[in-house]
Amino acid sequence: MARPYHPGPKQFVFAVGDGDDQQVSVGDPQEAYVAFSAFFRAREADTYTITDEPAGQSLVLMPGAGVISRIKDADRPRTEYLQVDRGNRYLPSAMLFFENGYAGLDRFGQWFADLADLDAAPETRGAARAATFTTEAAAIEEVARIWAASGIVDPSDQYYVFFDSHGADDDRAERAELLKLIELLGLARVDAPAQAAGGEVWVRTDPRLDAELARWS
């Protein structure tokens, strides 16, 4: 679980690789977000880096490549990469980083340890991600994460609807992951109604998911 943000001044360094780094001291995550938003919008660059030097953590936004990277230099250094399919995902990722650092991005999407994994087809990435969940509890939590991003409960209260109103070409990697997790958990997928969007996935409600989805609502 992500550690809570500790109030009080924090220092961050914003950079785009041109040597004109900006150091800020902020009192809370919202102040940091406002400062970085201004920095981000005032520059056109392929890479934007936010560094929390005391914590040994960084977030790297790469709009030119459609990638986000998170880095921590703790006892066990770790770098992970996320494919970004929408331009409006960059600033929200920064807010999560300001709130809870590296761990704050745990539930933001499909993270991979190897940048080369992002070159795979979305369906391949989704299947690979699903294979990393080896317990029922972890798989249920991941299903809830996917649902929370764009899901609803059908008005009949009989179905969970994933990717509500999304087209078939949207969220392909996450949809592929979800379908594998549905199979792993033995959930009952049903045909979407004729009026549903092409990318929607409908699943019959299940007691194992009810409590977890309620936490994400």
C-alpha positions in Angstrom: 0.0 0.0 0.0 1.3 3.5 -0.8 2.7 5.3 2.1 0.8 8.5 3.1 2.3 11.8 2.0 4.0 13.6 4.9 3.1 17.2 5.1 5.7 19.9 5.2 8.1 21.4 2.7 9.4 19.1 0.0 11.9 19.8 -2.7 11.6 18.7 -6.3 13.7 19.3 -9.4 12.0 19.7 -12.8 14.1 19.2 -15.9 13.8 18.8 -19.7 17.5 18.1 -20.4 18.4 21.7 -21.6 20.3 22.5 -18.4 17.7 25.0 -17.3 16.4 22.9 -14.3 13.8 24.3 -12.0 14.1 23.6 -8.3 10.9 24.1 -6.2 10.1 23.9 -2.5 6.4 23.1 -1.9 4.2 22.6 1.0 1.8 20.0 -0.4 1.1 17.9 -3.5 -1.3 20.3 -5.0 1.3 23.1 -4.9 3.8 20.8 -6.5 1.3 19.9 -9.2 0.5 23.6 -10.0 4.2 24.4 -10.3 4.9 21.4 -12.5 1.9 22.0 -14.7 3.2 25.5 -15.5 6.7 24.1 -16.2 5.2 21.3 -18.4 3.0 23.7 -20.5 5.7 26.3 -20.9 8.0 23.9 -22.7 7.9 21.6 -25.7 10.2 18.7 -25.0 10.4 15.0 -25.6 11.3 14.3 -22.0 10.3 15.9 -18.7 11.8 14.6 -15.4 10.6 15.2 -11.9 13.1 14.2 -9.2 12.6 13.8 -5.5 16.3 13.7 -4.6 15.9 13.1 -0.8 13.7 10.1 -1.5 15.8 8.9 -4.4 12.8 8.7 -6.8 12.0 10.1 -10.2 9.2 10.3 -12.7 10.1 10.7 -16.4 7.4 11.7 -18.8 8.2 11.0 -22.5 5.5 12.4 -24.7 7.6 12.0 -27.8 7.7 8.2 -27.2 4.3 7.8 -25.5 6.0 6.5 -22.4 6.1 7.2 -18.7 9.0 5.8 -16.5 9.3 5.7 -12.7 12.5 5.2 -10.9 13.5 4.5 -7.3 17.1 4.2 -6.1 16.5 2.6 -2.8 18.1 -0.6 -1.5 16.9 -2.4 -4.6 17.0 0.1 -7.6 14.1 -0.3 -9.9 12.9 1.3 -13.1 9.5 0.6 -14.7 7.8 1.7 -17.9 4.2 2.4 -18.9 2.8 2.9 -22.4 0.7 6.0 -22.6 -2.3 5.9 -25.0 -3.7 9.4 -24.2 -2.0 12.7 -23.9 -4.0 13.7 -20.9 -2.4 10.9 -18.8 0.9 12.7 -18.2 -0.1 15.4 -15.6 -2.3 13.0 -13.6 0.7 10.7 -13.2 2.7 13.7 -11.9 0.0 14.4 -9.3 0.2 10.8 -8.1 4.0 11.0 -7.8 3.7 14.2 -5.8 1.2 12.5 -3.5 3.0 9.2 -2.8 6.1 9.0 -4.9 7.0 5.8 -6.8 4.4 3.8 -4.9 1.6 6.3 -5.8 1.7 5.1 -9.4 1.2 1.4 -8.6 -2.3 1.4 -9.8 -1.9 3.8 -12.7 -1.6 1.2 -15.4 0.4 -1.7 -16.8 4.0 -1.2 -15.7 6.9 -3.3 -17.2 10.4 -3.7 -16.1 11.8 -3.8 -19.6 11.3 -0.9 -22.0 11.4 -3.4 -24.9 8.2 -5.0 -23.6 6.3 -1.9 -24.7 7.2 -2.7 -28.4 5.0 -5.8 -28.2 1.4 -5.7 -29.6 -1.1 -4.5 -27.0 -2.7 -7.9 -26.8 0.7 -9.5 -26.0 1.4 -6.9 -23.4 -1.9 -7.5 -21.7 -1.5 -11.2 -21.6 2.0 -10.8 -20.2 0.8 -8.5 -17.5 -2.0 -10.8 -16.5 0.4 -13.7 -16.2 2.2 -11.8 -13.4 -0.8 -12.2 -11.0 -0.5 -15.6 -9.5 -2.9 -15.4 -6.6 -6.7 -14.9 -6.6 -6.4 -11.9 -4.3 -3.9 -10.1 -6.5 -5.9 -10.9 -9.6 -9.1 -9.5 -8.0 -7.3 -6.3 -7.0 -6.0 -5.9 -10.6 -9.5 -6.4 -12.0 -10.8 -3.7 -9.7 -8.1 -1.3 -10.8 -9.1 -1.8 -14.4 -12.7 -1.4 -13.6 -12.1 1.8 -11.5 -10.6 3.6 -14.5 -13.6 3.4 -16.7 -16.1 1.0 -15.3 -19.7 1.2 -14.1 -22.2 -1.2 -12.5 -25.2 -1.9 -14.8 -28.4 -0.3 -13.5 -29.8 -3.8 -13.0 -27.0 -4.5 -10.5 -26.4 -7.8 -12.2 -23.3 -6.8 -14.3 -20.0 -5.0 -14.0 -19.3 -3.0 -17.2 -15.6 -2.5 -18.0 -14.5 0.2 -20.5 -17.9 1.9 -20.4 -18.6 3.7 -23.7 -15.1 2.9 -25.1 -14.5 1.8 -28.6 -12.9 -1.5 -29.6 -9.6 0.2 -30.5 -9.3 1.9 -27.1 -7.5 0.2 -24.1 -6.5 -2.9 -26.1 -3.7 -3.9 -23.7 -5.9 -3.5 -20.6 -8.8 -5.3 -22.3 -6.5 -8.2 -23.2 -5.3 -8.3 -19.6 -8.8 -8.2 -18.2 -10.0 -11.1 -20.4 -7.1 -13.3 -19.2 -7.9 -12.4 -15.6 -11.6 -13.2 -16.1 -10.5 -16.6 -17.3 -8.1 -17.1 -14.4 -10.8 -16.1 -11.8 -13.6 -18.1 -13.5 -15.8 -15.0 -13.8 -18.9 -15.2 -16.0 -18.5 -12.9 -19.0 -21.7 -12.2 -20.9 -22.5 -10.7 -24.2 -22.8 -7.0 -24.1 -26.2 -5.5 -25.1 -26.6 -4.5 -28.8 -26.5 -0.8 -27.9 -23.2 -1.1 -25.9 -20.0 0.4 -27.3 -17.7 -2.0 -29.1 -15.0 -2.0 -26.5 -17.2 -2.8 -23.4 -16.7 -6.0 -21.5 -19.7 -7.2 -19.4 -19.2 -9.5 -16.4 -21.8 -11.0 -14.1 -21.5 -9.7 -10.5 -19.5 -12.0 -8.2 -19.2 -11.9 -4.4 -15.5 -12.1 -4.6 -15.4 -8.8 -6.5 -18.1 -6.9 -4.7 -16.1 -5.7 -1.8 -13.0 -4.9 -3.8 -14.9 -2.9 -6.4 -16.7 -1.0 -3.6 -13.3 0.1 -2.3 -12.5 1.6 -5.7 -15.8 3.3 -6.2 
